[in-house]
């Protein structure tokens, strides 16, 4: 993502975002509510159009590609709302994730892999999505996205609303995906969880990237506390003066 700027009407949601995810990396986006993290994922997925900037994949600009075409290019999003098909079975939901593929034998093999990755789904293969728990729906949403064989898997708040034991299971799966070479862009408010699996992290606030670095270094500096709570680990204020460019959004 290069100089990515997004507006919702007169409201500036993202300002000149620059984020890079290399093949095989797990990169985290950390920040408070309203920082623009979900908007960034939706923009990469083609759901929200940017006002300025470029989104490059394998050197090509995705500007002319719609959401379905971006899925075909290997970009899969697991939204915060999960958006599974609640009247369809677990297995039918997985097959929908492979709707752009026609290699039927390999689709069956990939579905079996999802059941290995998430044994709870195997137990509920013929259950409709609406009868699944929140954690099971999250597993199904991830599995469905993986059925597209993505080059980039984007996960928006995968631990949101889940019990700790279920969050453990979801993050064990994410760590396994990383080990298998899946490229991941992870949005998460729980920095400790994200830092446990990711190679690098970007900290966002008010629609901007305010810091980038290795998880261990960001944790040592207290960077997350500074953004999330407005002070560093020593209690010093981290308030930032408004950017004059933001005045443009009101004109």
C-alpha positions as CSV (number, residue, x, y, z in Angstrom):
1,X,0.0,0.0,0.0
2,X,1.5,3.3,-1.1
3,X,0.2,6.7,0.1
4,X,-3.3,5.3,0.5
5,X,-5.9,7.8,1.4
6,X,-9.6,7.0,1.9
7,X,-12.6,9.3,2.6
8,X,-16.1,8.5,3.8
9,X,-17.8,11.5,2.4
10,X,-16.3,14.5,4.1
11,X,-14.6,12.4,6.7
12,X,-11.0,11.3,6.2
13,X,-10.6,7.7,7.3
14,X,-7.0,7.0,6.1
15,X,-4.2,9.4,5.4
16,X,-1.2,8.4,3.2
17,X,-0.9,4.9,4.5
18,X,2.2,3.0,3.6
19,X,2.2,-0.7,4.6
20,X,4.2,-3.6,3.1
21,X,3.6,-7.3,3.5
22,X,6.3,-9.6,2.1
23,X,5.5,-13.1,0.9
24,X,5.4,-15.5,3.9
25,X,5.2,-12.7,6.5
26,X,2.7,-12.2,9.2
27,X,2.2,-8.5,9.7
28,X,0.0,-6.9,12.4
29,X,-2.0,-3.7,12.4
30,X,-2.5,-2.5,16.0
31,X,-4.5,0.4,17.2
32,X,-7.6,1.6,19.1
33,X,-11.1,1.6,17.7
34,X,-11.5,4.1,14.9
35,X,-7.9,4.0,13.9
36,X,-8.8,2.9,10.4
37,X,-7.6,-0.7,10.6
38,X,-10.7,-2.3,9.2
39,X,-11.0,0.4,6.5
40,X,-7.5,-0.5,5.4
41,X,-8.4,-4.2,4.9
42,X,-11.7,-3.3,3.1
43,X,-9.8,-1.0,0.8
44,X,-7.2,-3.7,0.0
45,X,-10.1,-6.2,-0.6
46,X,-11.7,-3.7,-3.1
47,X,-14.8,-3.0,-1.0
48,X,-13.9,0.6,-0.2
49,X,-12.4,2.7,-3.0
50,X,-9.3,4.9,-2.2
51,X,-9.2,8.6,-2.9
52,X,-5.5,8.5,-3.5
53,X,-2.6,6.0,-3.5
54,X,-1.9,2.6,-4.9
55,X,-2.3,-1.0,-3.9
56,X,0.3,-3.2,-5.5
57,X,0.4,-7.0,-5.6
58,X,3.3,-8.8,-7.3
59,X,4.2,-5.4,-8.9
60,X,0.8,-4.8,-10.4
61,X,-1.7,-2.1,-9.4
62,X,-5.1,-3.4,-8.3
63,X,-6.9,-0.2,-8.9
64,X,-9.0,-1.5,-11.7
65,X,-9.9,-4.8,-10.0
66,X,-13.2,-5.3,-8.1
67,X,-13.6,-7.5,-5.0
68,X,-14.2,-10.7,-6.9
69,X,-11.3,-10.1,-9.2
70,X,-9.0,-9.4,-6.2
71,X,-10.2,-12.7,-4.7
72,X,-9.2,-14.3,-7.9
73,X,-5.8,-12.6,-7.6
74,X,-5.3,-14.3,-4.2
75,X,-6.6,-11.7,-1.7
76,X,-8.9,-13.1,0.9
77,X,-10.6,-11.2,3.8
78,X,-12.1,-12.6,7.0
79,X,-14.1,-9.6,8.2
80,X,-14.7,-8.7,11.8
81,X,-18.4,-9.6,11.3
82,X,-17.4,-13.1,9.9
83,X,-20.4,-13.0,7.6
84,X,-20.8,-16.8,7.3
85,X,-24.0,-18.1,5.6
86,X,-26.0,-19.1,8.6
87,X,-28.6,-21.1,6.7
88,X,-26.0,-23.2,4.9
89,X,-24.0,-26.1,6.4
90,X,-20.4,-25.9,7.5
91,X,-19.4,-27.9,4.4
92,X,-21.4,-25.7,2.1
93,X,-19.8,-22.6,3.5
94,X,-16.4,-24.0,2.8
95,X,-17.3,-24.8,-0.8
96,X,-18.4,-21.3,-1.3
97,X,-14.9,-20.2,-0.4
98,X,-13.7,-22.1,-3.5
99,X,-16.4,-20.8,-5.8
100,X,-13.8,-19.3,-8.2
101,X,-12.0,-22.6,-8.6
102,X,-12.8,-25.6,-10.8
103,X,-10.3,-28.1,-9.6
104,X,-12.9,-30.2,-7.9
105,X,-10.7,-33.0,-6.6
106,X,-8.3,-30.5,-5.0
107,X,-11.3,-28.6,-3.5
108,X,-12.3,-31.7,-1.7
109,X,-8.7,-32.2,-0.5
110,X,-8.6,-28.6,0.8
111,X,-11.9,-29.0,2.6
112,X,-10.5,-32.0,4.4
113,X,-7.4,-29.9,5.3
114,X,-9.8,-27.4,6.9
115,X,-11.3,-30.1,9.0
116,X,-7.8,-31.1,10.1
117,X,-6.9,-27.5,10.9
118,X,-10.2,-27.0,12.8
119,X,-11.4,-30.4,14.2
120,X,-14.5,-28.6,15.7
121,X,-15.7,-28.0,12.2
122,X,-15.3,-31.6,11.2
123,X,-17.6,-32.5,14.1
124,X,-20.2,-30.0,12.8
125,X,-19.8,-30.6,9.1
126,X,-23.5,-30.9,8.4
127,X,-24.6,-28.3,11.0
128,X,-25.9,-25.0,9.7
129,X,-23.8,-22.0,10.4
130,X,-26.4,-20.3,12.6
131,X,-26.1,-23.1,15.2
132,X,-22.3,-22.6,15.6
133,X,-20.8,-20.8,18.5
134,X,-18.9,-17.6,18.0
135,X,-15.6,-19.4,18.0
136,X,-16.8,-22.0,15.6
137,X,-18.1,-19.3,13.3
138,X,-14.7,-17.6,13.4
139,X,-13.0,-20.9,12.5
140,X,-15.4,-21.4,9.6
141,X,-14.8,-17.9,8.3
142,X,-11.0,-18.5,8.3
143,X,-11.5,-21.9,6.7
144,X,-13.8,-20.5,4.0
145,X,-11.2,-17.8,3.2
146,X,-8.4,-20.4,3.0
147,X,-10.5,-22.4,0.5
148,X,-9.6,-19.7,-2.1
149,X,-5.9,-20.6,-1.6
150,X,-5.0,-16.9,-0.9
151,X,-1.7,-15.3,-1.5
152,X,-2.7,-12.8,1.2
153,X,-5.0,-13.8,4.1
154,X,-6.4,-10.7,5.9
155,X,-7.9,-11.3,9.3
156,X,-9.9,-8.6,11.1
157,X,-10.0,-9.0,14.9
158,X,-10.1,-12.8,14.9
159,X,-10.2,-12.9,18.8
160,X,-13.1,-10.4,19.1
161,X,-15.8,-11.7,21.5
162,X,-14.2,-15.1,22.0
163,X,-13.5,-16.8,25.3
164,X,-9.8,-17.1,26.1
165,X,-9.7,-20.9,25.4
166,X,-11.3,-20.4,22.0
167,X,-8.9,-17.5,21.2
168,X,-6.0,-19.9,22.1
169,X,-7.3,-22.4,19.5
170,X,-7.8,-19.7,16.8
171,X,-4.3,-18.3,17.4
172,X,-2.8,-21.8,17.3
173,X,-4.3,-22.2,13.9
174,X,-3.0,-18.8,12.8
175,X,0.5,-19.8,14.0
176,X,0.2,-23.0,12.0
177,X,-0.8,-21.1,8.9
178,X,2.2,-18.9,9.2
179,X,4.5,-21.9,9.6
180,X,3.0,-23.3,6.4
181,X,4.0,-20.2,4.5
182,X,0.6,-18.3,4.3
183,X,1.1,-14.6,4.1
184,X,-1.1,-12.9,6.7
185,X,-2.2,-9.3,7.4
186,X,-3.7,-9.3,10.9
187,X,-5.8,-6.6,12.5
188,X,-5.9,-7.0,16.3
189,X,-6.5,-4.8,19.4
190,X,-4.9,-7.5,21.6
191,X,-1.3,-6.6,20.9
192,X,0.1,-9.4,23.0
193,X,-1.7,-12.0,20.9
194,X,-0.7,-10.4,17.6
195,X,2.9,-9.9,18.7
196,X,3.1,-13.6,19.6
197,X,2.6,-14.7,15.9
198,X,3.7,-11.7,13.8
199,X,7.0,-10.8,12.3
200,X,6.4,-7.1,12.1
201,X,3.7,-4.6,13.2
202,X,2.4,-1.2,12.3
203,X,0.7,0.9,14.9
204,X,-2.2,3.0,13.6
205,X,-4.0,5.9,15.2
206,X,-6.6,8.4,13.7
207,X,-6.2,7.0,10.2
208,X,-2.4,7.1,10.1
209,X,0.5,4.8,10.6
210,X,2.4,6.3,13.6
211,X,5.0,3.6,14.1
212,X,6.4,0.5,12.6
213,X,8.8,-2.1,13.9
214,X,9.6,-5.5,15.3
215,X,7.0,-6.7,17.9
216,X,9.7,-7.1,20.6
217,X,11.0,-3.5,20.0
218,X,7.6,-2.0,20.0
219,X,6.7,-3.8,23.2
220,X,9.9,-2.7,24.9
221,X,9.3,1.0,23.9
222,X,5.7,0.9,25.2
223,X,4.5,2.1,21.8
224,X,1.2,0.3,22.1
225,X,0.3,1.7,25.4
226,X,1.1,5.2,24.1
227,X,-1.4,4.9,21.3
228,X,-4.1,2.9,23.0
229,X,-4.1,4.8,26.3
230,X,-2.6,8.2,25.5
231,X,0.5,7.7,27.6
232,X,3.7,5.7,27.7
233,X,4.6,3.1,30.3
234,X,6.0,5.9,32.5
235,X,2.8,7.8,32.5
236,X,3.9,10.6,30.1
237,X,1.3,12.0,27.8
238,X,1.6,11.1,24.1
239,X,-1.0,13.5,22.7
240,X,-0.3,14.6,19.1
241,X,-1.3,17.9,17.7
242,X,-3.9,17.8,14.9
243,X,-2.5,17.6,11.4
244,X,-3.4,20.7,9.3
245,X,-4.1,18.5,6.3
246,X,-7.1,17.2,8.2
247,X,-8.8,20.6,7.7
248,X,-9.2,19.6,4.1
249,X,-11.8,17.1,5.0
250,X,-14.2,19.8,6.1
251,X,-14.0,21.8,2.9
